Amino acid sequence: MEIYGYTELQATSNFSFLRGASHPEELVGQAAEFGYKEIAVTDRNSLAGIVRAHVEARAKGMRLIPACRLDLLDGASLLAYPTSQEAYGNLSALLTKGNLRAEKGECHLYRRDVYEHAAGMKFIVVAPAILDKAFEFDTAFKNGLREYRDIFGEALYLAATRYYHGDDAKRLHRLDQLSKNLKIPLAATNDVHYHIPARRQLQDVLTCIREKCTIHTAGFRLHANAERYLKPQAEMNRLFRRYPEALLHTQEIAAACRFSLDSLKYVYPKEITSEGRTPQEELTRLAWEGARRHYGERIPEKISASICHEL
């Protein structure tokens, strides 16, 4: 079987509070063991985990793709990947807007917010995990998908994920139909929530805390299995052997996202001066003006000496 390149573009860390069951470093470390060259950490409405993931990736000789999952109040969730420093600024501004309009710990975002900050980003739409009784995606999702396509154009992809609910074959077939009908490429993901299967029990406990229930009463609020772990590339090839283009598109997205946190540095703001003065001349003028306002024209000698010393 031919092995296609694959990059995991949907990994949730414990910076998605009460959802992810692995540290960012653990996800990156496991990816390195499997021979991944890059990985994206996509926490919910947050970039909080990417710094630790970036540091670990650099130590492992890998590359982190800065990204996040945008959970919207009026539309399907989007995985967002800035392709440049400017796009990263757009994503940061978008998250700031959502945080400012919500209570602490929440982020309220709408479709229009994303549209206003979408420049320079790639997006993957997260499709519903289950089909309806007619084995179809609901009309609201399909209509929203068309709107996303009209707005994002070639920057948009559709997530193809196996959830092992018993209808994976039909669900992937429906996704493939949508992909072809709407001309939105498929991109394979594993919706990773932990780096190894053994963390599934911890993830169940986190879900119960989040949902305020017990293990015995959690029911369908828990993931149905322990498959949300980071899988080797060969295993992802086996799972998506009928949809190799979905694997290839993960490489396409990764190749487009060349922005790195290493490119960020502090930029000292331009000094505000008047009448062509240098910053030092402006500071001197303001200091003596302030002294005269406070002491009048007869500034005490001790104060004058202190100002001269500080300047």
C-alpha positions in Angstrom: 0.0 0.0 0.0 1.3 3.4 -1.0 2.0 5.6 2.1 0.9 9.2 1.7 2.2 12.1 3.8 -0.1 13.1 6.7 0.0 16.0 9.2 -2.3 16.0 12.2 -4.2 19.3 12.1 -6.7 18.8 14.9 -5.1 18.2 18.3 -6.7 19.4 21.6 -4.5 19.9 24.6 -5.3 20.4 28.2 -5.4 24.1 27.5 -8.9 23.4 26.3 -10.1 23.3 29.9 -11.8 20.0 30.9 -11.5 18.6 27.3 -7.9 17.7 26.4 -6.2 15.0 28.5 -2.6 15.6 27.4 -0.1 18.5 27.8 1.0 20.2 24.5 4.5 18.8 25.1 3.1 15.3 25.3 1.3 15.7 22.0 4.3 17.0 20.3 6.6 14.4 21.8 4.4 11.6 20.6 4.2 13.1 17.2 8.1 13.2 17.1 8.2 9.5 18.1 6.0 8.7 15.1 8.2 10.7 12.7 5.8 13.6 12.1 7.6 16.7 10.8 4.9 19.1 12.0 1.7 19.2 14.0 -1.0 21.7 14.8 -2.4 22.2 18.3 -6.0 23.5 18.0 -7.4 24.4 21.4 -10.9 25.8 21.6 -11.0 29.6 21.1 -7.5 29.9 22.5 -3.9 30.0 21.5 -2.8 29.4 25.1 -1.1 26.0 24.5 0.9 26.9 21.4 4.0 28.4 23.1 4.7 25.3 25.1 4.0 23.2 22.0 6.3 25.4 19.9 9.2 25.1 22.4 8.9 21.3 22.5 8.6 21.1 18.8 11.8 23.1 18.3 13.6 20.8 20.8 12.4 17.7 18.9 13.4 19.1 15.5 9.7 19.5 14.4 7.6 22.5 13.4 4.5 23.6 15.2 1.7 25.0 13.1 0.0 27.7 15.3 -3.7 27.3 15.1 -6.9 27.1 17.1 -10.5 25.8 16.9 -13.2 28.5 16.7 -16.4 27.4 18.3 -19.1 29.8 17.0 -22.5 30.7 18.5 -24.2 30.7 15.1 -22.4 28.3 12.9 -20.3 25.1 12.5 -16.9 25.2 14.3 -13.8 26.1 12.2 -10.2 25.1 12.6 -8.2 28.2 11.8 -4.6 28.2 10.6 -2.7 31.6 10.0 -0.4 31.5 7.1 1.6 34.6 7.9 2.4 36.9 10.8 -0.3 39.3 9.7 -2.9 36.5 9.7 -1.7 35.5 13.2 -2.5 39.1 14.3 -5.9 38.8 12.7 -6.6 35.5 14.6 -5.4 37.1 17.9 -7.6 40.1 17.3 -10.5 37.8 16.6 -10.1 35.9 19.9 -9.6 39.2 21.8 -13.0 40.4 20.4 -14.7 37.2 21.5 -13.1 37.3 25.0 -14.0 40.9 25.6 -17.7 40.4 25.0 -18.0 37.3 27.3 -17.5 36.4 30.9 -14.1 35.2 32.1 -13.4 31.7 30.7 -15.8 32.1 27.7 -15.3 33.4 24.2 -18.4 34.5 22.2 -17.8 34.5 18.5 -20.1 34.8 15.5 -19.6 34.0 11.8 -19.4 37.7 11.0 -16.5 38.1 13.4 -14.5 35.4 11.6 -15.4 36.9 8.2 -13.9 40.3 9.3 -10.6 38.7 10.4 -10.2 35.9 7.9 -7.5 37.4 5.7 -4.5 35.1 5.3 -6.0 32.1 7.1 -6.8 28.6 6.0 -9.9 27.0 7.5 -11.2 23.4 8.1 -14.9 23.1 8.8 -15.7 20.6 11.6 -18.7 18.5 10.4 -21.3 17.0 12.8 -20.2 13.8 14.4 -23.4 11.9 13.6 -25.9 11.8 10.7 -29.6 12.2 11.0 -32.1 9.3 10.7 -32.0 9.6 6.9 -28.2 9.2 7.1 -27.8 12.8 6.0 -26.2 15.9 7.4 -28.8 18.4 8.5 -29.9 21.2 6.2 -28.6 24.0 8.6 -25.0 22.5 8.4 -25.1 22.2 4.6 -26.4 25.8 4.2 -23.7 27.1 6.5 -21.1 25.1 4.6 -22.2 26.9 1.4 -21.9 30.2 3.0 -18.4 29.4 4.3 -17.4 28.4 0.8 -18.7 31.6 -0.7 -16.7 33.6 1.9 -13.5 31.7 2.2 -13.2 30.2 -1.3 -10.1 28.1 -1.8 -8.9 28.7 1.8 -11.7 26.3 3.0 -11.5 22.5 3.6 -13.9 20.0 5.1 -12.8 17.8 8.0 -13.0 14.0 7.4 -12.8 12.3 10.7 -13.7 8.7 11.9 -15.7 8.7 15.1 -16.4 4.9 15.2 -20.1 5.4 15.9 -21.0 2.6 13.5 -21.8 4.9 10.6 -18.3 5.9 9.6 -18.5 4.5 6.1 -21.8 6.3 5.3 -20.6 9.5 7.0 -17.4 9.6 5.0 -19.4 8.9 1.9 -21.7 11.8 2.6 -18.7 14.1 3.3 -17.1 13.0 0.0 -20.4 13.9 -1.7 -20.5 17.3 -0.1 -16.9 17.9 -1.0 -17.5 17.1 -4.6 -20.8 19.0 -4.9 -19.6 22.1 -3.2 -16.0 21.9 -4.4 -14.6 22.0 -0.9 -11.5 19.6 -0.5 -11.5 17.0 2.3 -8.8 17.1 4.9 -8.3 14.1 7.2 -8.1 14.6 11.0 -8.3 12.4 14.0 -9.8 15.0 16.4 -7.0 14.1 18.9 -7.7 14.7 22.6 -4.8 12.8 24.1 -1.4 11.5 23.0 -1.9 7.8 24.0 -5.0 5.6 24.5 -4.4 5.2 28.2 -5.4 8.8 28.7 -9.0 8.0 27.7 -10.0 7.4 31.3 -8.7 10.8 32.4 -10.5 12.4 29.5 -13.7 10.7 30.7 -13.2 12.1 34.1 -12.6 15.6 32.7 -15.9 15.3 30.7 -17.8 14.4 33.8 -16.4 17.4 35.7 -17.3 19.7 32.8 -20.8 18.2 32.5 -21.3 18.0 36.3 -22.2 14.3 36.2 -20.8 10.9 37.2 -19.2 8.3 35.1 -22.3 6.1 35.5 -24.7 8.8 34.4 -22.5 10.5 31.7 -23.8 8.3 28.9 -23.4 9.7 25.4 -21.6 12.8 26.8 -18.5 10.6 26.9 -16.5 9.7 23.8 -17.7 6.3 22.6 -14.2 4.8 22.5 -10.5 5.5 23.1 -9.7 6.4 19.5 -9.0 10.1 20.0 -5.3 9.5 20.4 -2.5 10.6 18.1 -2.1 7.9 15.5 0.9 7.0 13.4 0.9 8.2 9.8 0.7 4.6 8.5 -2.5 4.0 10.6 -4.1 7.2 9.2 -3.3 5.9 5.7 -5.1 2.7 6.5 -8.1 4.5 7.9 -8.4 6.8 4.9 -7.2 4.5 2.1 -10.4 5.2 0.1 -9.8 9.0 0.5 -6.1 9.5 -0.2 -6.7 13.1 -1.3 -7.9 13.9 2.3 -4.4 12.9 3.5 -2.7 14.9 0.8 -4.7 18.0 1.6 -3.3 18.0 5.2 0.2 18.4 3.6 -1.1 21.1 1.4 -2.4 23.1 4.4 0.8 22.5 6.4 2.9 23.7 3.4 0.8 26.9 3.2 1.2 27.7 6.9 4.8 28.9 7.1 4.3 31.3 10.0 6.3 30.5 13.1 6.3 31.9 16.6 10.0 32.5 16.2 9.3 35.4 13.9 7.5 37.3 16.7 9.6 39.9 18.5 8.9 43.0 20.6 8.6 46.1 18.4 9.2 49.3 20.4 6.4 51.8 19.6 7.3 54.9 17.7 7.8 57.9 20.1 5.2 60.6 19.8 6.9 64.0 19.4 6.0 67.4 18.1 7.6 70.0 15.9 10.4 67.7 14.7 11.9 67.2 18.2 13.8 64.0 19.1 12.4 61.8 21.8 14.9 63.1 24.3 14.1 66.7 23.4 10.4 66.0 23.8 11.0 64.4 27.2 13.1 67.4 28.4 10.4 69.9 27.3 7.6 68.0 29.0 9.6 67.5 32.2 10.3 71.3 32.6 6.7 72.2 31.6 5.4 69.8 34.3 7.8 71.3 36.9 6.6 74.9 36.1 3.0 73.8 36.4 3.7 72.4 39.8 6.1 74.9 41.2 5.6 78.0 39.1 8.5 79.9 37.4 10.6 79.6 40.6 11.5 75.9 40.6 13.4 74.9 43.7 17.1 74.4 43.1 16.9 70.8 44.6 14.1 69.9 42.1 15.9 71.5 39.2 19.0 69.5 40.1 17.0 66.3 40.3 15.4 66.9 36.9 18.7 67.6 35.3 20.2 64.4 36.8 17.3 62.2 35.6 17.4 63.7 32.1 
